[in-house]
Amino acid sequence: MGCIFVLIAGLFPRLALFIVWVARPKMVDAAFDTWIWPLLGFLFLPFATLMYVILWRSGGLSGWDWFWVALAAFLDLVHWGSSWTQRRTVPGYPATA
């Protein structure tokens, strides 16, 4: 079951975060003080938020844990950037600079 969750988290981080939030709300509540931060993370940086919640469970974040959260945030930003560049061009029309 754990391998299936890892595949879902890698491919669909919003779905994985939603599953964690519904199945284990105490886990998300322990990582954040209010509900607004996980909601904003769900919308804008889902992979980083999921990584933060999972790593928080191990007793808080320290040292290399922040590296993994930063890497996840970087991957989220790369995803946003690639989506933006793909949206700029319309298939069948020349790209404008």
N, C-alpha and C positions, 0 to 999 in steps of 0.2 A: 504494500500500500504506500510505503514511503517513496518508492521509485516513481510511482504514478504521480504523486504530489510534486516531486521534483520536476518531472516533465511538464506538468501543468504550470508550475511556477516559472519555468524557463520560457514557455511559449505564450502563456496568458497570465501575466503577473496580476492584472486586475481581478481575474477570476480567482486566482489563488489567494489573494488578499481578502477578497469577499468571503471565500470559504473559511479562512482562518477567523475572520471577524464574526461570522455567524456561528461557527462550530465552537470557538473558544474566545468569547468576548472578554473574558478576564485577562487573557494574554495580551490583547490589544490595549485594554484599559490600564494594564500595569506599565506598558511602554509609554503611554501618553497621558497627560493630565486631563485634557478635554477631548471631546469628540471631533472638534474642528480640524485638528492636525492630521489625524488619520484620514479624514474625508478629503482634505486638500492633497494629501499624499496619494490617495486613491485616484484622484483626478489628474494630477500633474506628474508625480514621480512614483508610480506604483511599485516598481521593482526595488527602489531604494527604501520605500516604506515597508515593504514585505521583509526585506533584509534586516532593517532596523528592528522590527517586531520579533523576528526569529532570533536575532543575536541578543536582544534584550533579555530574553528568557534565560539565557545562560548566566545571568547575574549582573547585568548591566554591560555597558560598552566601555572597553578600555583597550589601548594599544592597537593591535592589528584589526580589531573589530571595526574600527573607524575606517580602515583601509577598504574593507569589503563594502561598507555602506557608501563610501565615496566612489568606489568602482561601479556599484549599482546605480548611483546617481548619474555618473558619467554615461553609462549605457542608456539610461532614460533620456538624457540630453541628446545623445547621438541618434536615438530613435526619433525624437522631436525634429532634429535637424534634417534627417533623411526624409521624413514625411514632408517637411516644408519644401525641400528641393524637388521632390517628385510632384508636388502639387503645382509648382510653377510652370511645368510644361504640360501641354495638352497633346495627347497622341494625334499625329497627323498634321500638326502645325509646327512651324519652325520655332525653336527656342529663342526667346528674347533675352538679351543681356541687360 
